[in-house]
Amino acid sequence: MCSSEMITVEIEGKIISCSYITPANSTNDTLLLFLHDALGCSESWKDFPSTLCQKMGSVGFTYDRVGHGKSAATTAKWSKGYLEAEADFLKKIIATQNLKNVVLIGSSDGGSIALLYAAKYQDCKAIVSIAGHSKVEEETTEGIQRTIQNSEKIISQLKKYHDDKTSSLFQNWQDCWLSADFKNWNIETELLKIQCPSLIIQGKQDEYATNAHCKSIAQLIGKKAKVVLIDDCGHFPYKENPSLIAATIHSFLNSES
């Protein structure tokens, strides 16, 4: 069992909702920091952080990005550098909370943020990128366009997480990722700077990326990277097969300790 403590912190004038997850069997000083996807928040991870923290015996930390979940709303529009800016914001959260021995675990957008953070700051113990992107593929654009076709239903489902921020969040996501400017977004050269152990996970049926995408991320990082493709799995492996993903992360981090 894990206990959870929600706190708020103020960074750059914005209130950020955060949570600490403490397992009953906390046995090590590694901290697992969870980074949610583009349309997600801490709550949308559901039980996965608690499950993994309990399995690892590690304290966890989650937070909602500005414009998401219980954090402050924003009128700012996403631009080509928004993921890079989120990596810089993450640095401020880590510093404000004095977090040590951090393992970054990110899903989709969060996976990209983890990659960018590890490349720039190089002070995390390891990273796990689940369905993270390093560039925009044709499959990425096509997947987003298919998702937009069901936007009314998706926005309705997401309101339980984001309340009145939901429509603007969805609009920001689609406008940014389908913009002509973002089409050329590419962080592959940044991946060459990553020095920490890196686990790259992707579902074989990911709606937004080819199988070659995650393989190229691992190849660019080099010998400290491991890639795992999950059978019969789409863009959210931790939701579709949580037990397998938790076991995969647990095995990887134990092998690197």
C-alpha positions in Angstrom: 0.0 0.0 0.0 1.0 3.6 -0.7 0.0 6.8 1.0 -0.4 10.0 -1.1 0.1 13.6 0.0 -1.0 16.4 -2.3 0.8 19.7 -2.1 0.8 22.9 -4.2 3.9 24.9 -5.1 4.2 28.3 -6.8 6.7 28.6 -9.7 6.8 31.6 -12.0 3.6 32.9 -10.4 1.7 29.7 -11.3 0.2 27.3 -8.8 1.3 23.7 -9.5 -0.5 20.7 -8.0 1.9 18.0 -6.9 1.7 14.7 -5.1 4.2 12.6 -3.1 3.6 8.8 -3.2 5.1 6.9 -0.3 5.1 3.1 -0.2 4.8 1.2 3.1 8.0 -0.6 2.2 10.2 2.3 1.2 13.6 0.7 1.0 15.8 3.0 -1.2 16.6 6.6 -1.9 15.6 6.5 -5.5 12.7 8.9 -6.4 10.4 8.0 -9.3 9.1 11.2 -10.9 6.1 10.7 -13.3 5.6 13.0 -16.3 2.1 12.8 -17.9 1.1 12.9 -21.5 -0.1 15.8 -23.6 -3.8 15.5 -22.6 -3.2 13.9 -19.2 -2.4 14.9 -15.6 -1.3 13.1 -12.4 -4.7 11.6 -11.9 -4.8 10.1 -15.4 -1.9 7.8 -14.5 -4.5 6.1 -12.3 -2.9 3.4 -10.1 0.3 2.9 -12.1 2.6 5.2 -10.0 1.5 3.6 -6.7 1.9 0.2 -8.2 5.4 0.9 -9.4 6.5 2.7 -6.3 5.3 -0.2 -4.2 7.1 -2.7 -6.4 10.3 -0.6 -6.4 10.2 0.4 -2.7 10.7 4.0 -3.9 9.0 7.3 -3.1 7.1 8.8 -6.1 6.3 12.3 -7.2 3.8 13.5 -9.7 2.7 17.0 -10.9 0.2 18.5 -13.2 1.7 20.8 -15.9 0.3 24.3 -16.2 -3.0 24.1 -18.0 -3.6 20.5 -16.9 -5.5 18.8 -14.0 -5.5 20.8 -10.8 -2.7 23.2 -11.7 -3.2 26.7 -12.8 -5.0 27.5 -16.0 -3.2 29.4 -18.8 -4.1 31.4 -21.9 -0.7 30.7 -23.5 -0.6 28.9 -26.8 1.7 25.9 -27.3 4.6 26.7 -29.7 7.3 24.6 -31.3 9.5 24.8 -28.2 6.9 23.9 -25.6 8.4 20.5 -24.7 11.8 22.1 -24.3 10.3 24.7 -22.1 8.6 22.0 -20.0 12.0 20.3 -19.5 13.3 23.6 -18.1 10.2 24.0 -15.9 10.8 20.5 -14.6 14.3 21.6 -13.5 12.7 24.3 -11.4 10.3 21.8 -9.8 13.1 19.5 -8.9 15.1 22.3 -7.4 12.2 23.8 -5.5 11.4 20.4 -3.9 15.1 19.5 -3.5 14.5 16.1 -5.2 17.5 13.8 -5.3 18.3 10.5 -7.1 15.5 11.1 -9.6 14.4 8.6 -12.2 12.1 10.3 -14.8 9.2 8.2 -16.1 7.3 9.9 -18.8 4.4 9.0 -21.1 4.1 10.4 -24.6 4.8 14.2 -24.1 6.3 13.2 -20.7 8.6 10.7 -22.4 9.9 13.5 -24.7 10.3 15.8 -21.7 12.3 13.1 -19.9 14.6 12.8 -23.0 15.1 16.5 -23.3 15.7 16.9 -19.5 18.3 14.1 -19.5 20.1 15.6 -22.5 20.3 19.2 -21.1 20.7 18.7 -17.3 22.2 15.2 -17.0 21.5 15.0 -13.2 18.8 12.3 -13.2 19.7 8.7 -12.3 17.8 7.2 -15.2 14.9 7.8 -17.5 12.0 5.7 -18.8 10.4 7.1 -22.0 7.0 5.4 -22.7 5.9 6.3 -26.2 8.0 9.5 -26.2 8.6 11.3 -29.5 11.8 12.6 -30.9 10.3 13.9 -34.2 7.0 14.2 -36.1 6.4 11.2 -38.4 3.6 11.0 -41.0 2.0 8.4 -38.6 2.0 11.0 -35.8 0.1 13.5 -37.9 -2.3 10.9 -39.2 -2.9 9.6 -35.7 -3.7 13.0 -34.4 -6.1 13.7 -37.3 -8.0 10.4 -36.5 -8.2 11.4 -32.8 -9.6 14.8 -33.7 -12.5 13.1 -35.5 -13.6 11.9 -32.0 -12.8 15.2 -30.3 -16.3 15.8 -28.8 -16.3 12.4 -27.0 -12.6 12.7 -25.9 -13.1 16.2 -24.5 -16.2 15.0 -22.6 -14.1 12.2 -21.1 -11.2 14.5 -20.2 -13.3 17.0 -18.3 -13.2 14.9 -15.2 -9.4 15.7 -15.1 -9.2 19.2 -16.5 -12.6 20.7 -15.8 -13.0 24.0 -17.7 -9.5 23.8 -19.0 -10.3 20.8 -21.2 -11.4 22.4 -24.5 -8.5 24.9 -24.6 -6.0 22.1 -23.7 -7.3 19.9 -26.6 -7.2 22.8 -29.0 -3.6 23.7 -28.0 -2.5 20.1 -28.6 -4.1 19.7 -32.0 -3.1 23.2 -33.2 0.5 22.8 -32.2 1.2 19.3 -33.4 -0.6 19.9 -36.8 1.0 23.3 -37.4 3.4 23.8 -40.3 6.0 25.0 -37.9 5.9 21.9 -35.7 6.1 19.6 -38.6 9.9 20.0 -38.6 10.3 19.6 -34.8 13.1 17.2 -34.2 15.2 16.6 -31.1 17.4 13.8 -32.4 20.6 15.7 -32.0 19.8 16.3 -28.3 19.5 12.5 -27.7 23.3 12.2 -28.4 23.9 14.1 -25.2 22.0 11.7 -22.9 24.4 9.8 -20.6 22.1 8.1 -18.1 20.6 4.6 -18.4 17.5 5.0 -20.6 14.6 2.6 -21.1 12.6 3.3 -24.3 9.2 1.6 -24.3 6.6 1.7 -27.1 3.6 -0.4 -28.1 3.9 -2.2 -31.4 0.5 -0.8 -32.4 1.2 2.8 -31.3 -1.3 5.1 -33.1 1.2 7.9 -33.3 4.6 6.4 -34.2 6.3 3.7 -36.2 8.2 0.9 -34.4 11.4 2.3 -36.0 10.8 5.5 -34.0 11.7 4.1 -30.5 14.5 2.1 -32.0 16.1 5.2 -33.5 15.8 7.0 -30.1 17.7 4.1 -28.4 20.3 4.0 -31.1 21.0 7.7 -30.8 21.4 7.5 -27.0 23.8 4.6 -27.4 24.9 1.7 -25.3 23.1 2.8 -22.1 19.7 2.7 -23.8 17.4 -0.3 -24.0 14.4 -0.5 -26.3 11.3 -2.7 -25.5 8.4 -3.0 -28.0 5.2 -4.3 -26.4 3.0 -6.7 -28.4 -0.7 -6.0 -28.9 -0.3 -2.5 -27.4 -1.0 1.0 -28.5 0.1 4.5 -27.3 -0.5 3.9 -23.6 1.3 0.7 -22.6 1.1 1.5 -18.9 -2.7 1.6 -19.2 -3.0 -1.3 -21.6 -0.6 -3.7 -19.8 0.3 -2.1 -16.5 1.7 -5.3 -14.9 4.1 -6.0 -17.7 5.2 -2.3 -17.9 5.8 -2.2 -14.1 7.8 -5.4 -14.2 9.8 -4.2 -17.2 10.7 -0.9 -15.5 11.5 -2.7 -12.2 13.8 -5.1 -13.9 15.6 -2.4 -15.9 16.1 -0.1 -12.8 17.3 -3.0 -10.7 19.8 -4.0 -13.4 21.2 -0.5 -13.4 21.4 0.0 -9.6 
